[in-house]
Amino acid sequence: MIMLKKLGNTEVPAIGLGTWEMGGRMEADRSRDSHWMDIIRKGLEIGLSHIDTAEMYGNGHTEEIVGEAIKDIPRKQLFITTKVWSTHLKYNDLLRACENSLKRLKTDYVDLYLIHFPNPSIPIEESIYAMNILVEQKLVKQIGVSNFGIKDLETALKHSSCPIVANQIEYSLLARNKGTYLDGAESEIIPYCRKKQIAVIAWRPLGKEKFNLLASHPLIMKLSEKYDATPAQIALSWLIQQDNILTIPKTSNYQHLIENARAMDIQIEPDDFIRLSQSFKDE
Ligand SMILES: NC(=O)c1ccc[n+]([C@@H]2O[C@H](COP(=O)([O-])OP(=O)(O)OC[C@H]3O[C@@H](n4cnc5c(N)ncnc54)[C@H](OP(=O)(O)O)[C@@H]3O)[C@@H](O)[C@H]2O)c1
């Protein structure tokens, strides 16, 4: 069953579809387009209607894949998030970036538009102003940020007329307070976001290449058996059982896709949740 969670003025599935490396990393890779489209369509069929992408992914090609995958699906059934890259945060660049994303996605609007990373050489105020204009122009339904610490969040909140509804940050059992780009997710940023009603979208929920550390952890193995679940499902369930946290695992594998969606059916008991929280340190 799909577990819905609040994201600004709407609700979306607690588990969505990540798309990083679908169609390339920094450059387009067109060799597996039909596979990625099938994965996205299959994800949508099983209710994973929140698709997370970015203009930077595959240098725009990932958005093209998403656009192609969704083109026959009624727009209202989808929740599409995309992100503006940190070199496009000046006013005119940001408006242009959004226009280009919409073209690639073949849609009139995005549901959630995020600043992918802050850029210290461009004032957040300027970018947030442009994001607000996009909402006014109805090209974007809601706005948010990604990889923002508290100081940057405060600046964004101060300068935005529209609510900042989400902060997408790295957070998982393997990255609690020491992330690739940001520290203090669990100790500071998540509590701050809760207080300000900013949903936290956890990226890299399975630790990506460190997934084996999760899968081979004795407690994860024990709980997998107890809940008749896979290690990935335990890790995802630990995330989405937390108030105000959604997530967006990425997979290239149909079995994993179904498995990830079914993590929304697993309810870890409070004692086990605490045990998990206590058993993992940042890797
Ligand atoms: N805002 C940002 O700066 C930022 C940064 C990074 C990522 N993101 C977003 O977050 C999404 C998720 O992060 P990510 O892709 O880096 O890492 P991830 O979702 O934690 O890990 C992806 C890896 O996990 C494996 N996997 C997925 N489901 C599995 C399952 N049920 N069992 C076993 N392995 C499984 C996948 O392999 P298989 O293909 O074999 O399933 C893949 O190698 C991205 O795709 C992107 O949309 C955002």
The ligand as a MOL file (V3000), in Angstrom:
LIG
                    3D

  0  0  0     0  0            999 V3000
M  V30 BEGIN CTAB
M  V30 COUNTS 48 52 0 0 0
M  V30 BEGIN ATOM
M  V30 1 N 20.0640 16.1960 -4.3090 0
M  V30 2 C 21.2100 15.5970 -4.4850 0
M  V30 3 O 22.2950 16.2200 -4.4180 0
M  V30 4 C 21.2390 14.1340 -4.7630 0
M  V30 5 C 22.4480 13.4280 -4.6980 0
M  V30 6 C 22.4110 12.0520 -4.9550 0
M  V30 7 C 21.2150 11.4330 -5.2660 0
M  V30 8 N 20.0520 12.1540 -5.3580 0 CHG=1
M  V30 9 C 18.7640 11.5110 -5.7180 0
M  V30 10 O 18.5410 10.4210 -4.8250 0
M  V30 11 C 18.3610 9.2280 -5.5760 0
M  V30 12 C 18.8600 8.0250 -4.7880 0
M  V30 13 O 20.2330 8.1270 -4.4940 0
M  V30 14 P 21.3490 7.2430 -5.2360 0
M  V30 15 O 20.8410 6.8110 -6.5540 0
M  V30 16 O 22.6020 8.0100 -5.2170 0 CHG=-1
M  V30 17 O 21.5580 6.0320 -4.2260 0
M  V30 18 P 20.6310 4.8560 -3.6350 0
M  V30 19 O 19.2290 4.9650 -4.1320 0
M  V30 20 O 20.8620 4.8400 -2.1640 0
M  V30 21 O 21.3380 3.5930 -4.2170 0
M  V30 22 C 21.1640 3.1380 -5.5280 0
M  V30 23 C 21.7910 1.7690 -5.5670 0
M  V30 24 O 21.0530 0.9020 -4.6960 0
M  V30 25 C 20.7380 -0.2830 -5.3750 0
M  V30 26 N 19.3930 -0.7170 -4.9590 0
M  V30 27 C 18.2200 -0.0690 -5.1390 0
M  V30 28 N 17.2040 -0.7890 -4.6060 0
M  V30 29 C 17.7570 -1.9060 -4.0970 0
M  V30 30 C 17.2420 -3.0250 -3.4330 0
M  V30 31 N 15.9360 -3.1360 -3.1680 0
M  V30 32 N 18.1060 -4.0160 -3.0570 0
M  V30 33 C 19.4220 -3.9090 -3.2990 0
M  V30 34 N 19.9900 -2.8630 -3.9260 0
M  V30 35 C 19.1590 -1.8620 -4.3240 0
M  V30 36 C 20.7650 0.0320 -6.8340 0
M  V30 37 O 21.2120 -1.1080 -7.5410 0
M  V30 38 P 20.2080 -1.8660 -8.5640 0
M  V30 39 O 20.1690 -0.9920 -9.7490 0
M  V30 40 O 20.8810 -3.1670 -8.7670 0
M  V30 41 O 18.8930 -1.9800 -7.8560 0
M  V30 42 C 21.7840 1.1570 -6.9240 0
M  V30 43 O 23.0620 0.6500 -7.1590 0
M  V30 44 C 19.1350 9.5210 -6.8750 0
M  V30 45 O 18.8320 8.6310 -7.9020 0
M  V30 46 C 18.7510 10.9500 -7.1300 0
M  V30 47 O 17.4620 11.0180 -7.7080 0
M  V30 48 C 20.0500 13.4900 -5.0940 0
M  V30 END ATOM
M  V30 BEGIN BOND
M  V30 1 1 1 2
M  V30 2 2 2 3
M  V30 3 1 2 4
M  V30 4 1 4 5
M  V30 5 2 4 48
M  V30 6 2 5 6
M  V30 7 1 6 7
M  V30 8 2 7 8
M  V30 9 1 8 9
M  V30 10 1 8 48
M  V30 11 1 9 10
M  V30 12 1 9 46
M  V30 13 1 10 11
M  V30 14 1 11 12
M  V30 15 1 11 44
M  V30 16 1 12 13
M  V30 17 1 13 14
M  V30 18 2 14 15
M  V30 19 1 14 16
M  V30 20 1 14 17
M  V30 21 1 17 18
M  V30 22 2 18 19
M  V30 23 1 18 20
M  V30 24 1 18 21
M  V30 25 1 21 22
M  V30 26 1 22 23
M  V30 27 1 23 24
M  V30 28 1 23 42
M  V30 29 1 24 25
M  V30 30 1 25 26
M  V30 31 1 25 36
M  V30 32 1 26 27
M  V30 33 1 26 35
M  V30 34 2 27 28
M  V30 35 1 28 29
M  V30 36 1 29 30
M  V30 37 2 29 35
M  V30 38 1 30 31
M  V30 39 2 30 32
M  V30 40 1 32 33
M  V30 41 2 33 34
M  V30 42 1 34 35
M  V30 43 1 36 37
M  V30 44 1 36 42
M  V30 45 1 37 38
M  V30 46 2 38 39
M  V30 47 1 38 40
M  V30 48 1 38 41
M  V30 49 1 42 43
M  V30 50 1 44 45
M  V30 51 1 44 46
M  V30 52 1 46 47
M  V30 END BOND
M  V30 END CTAB
M  END
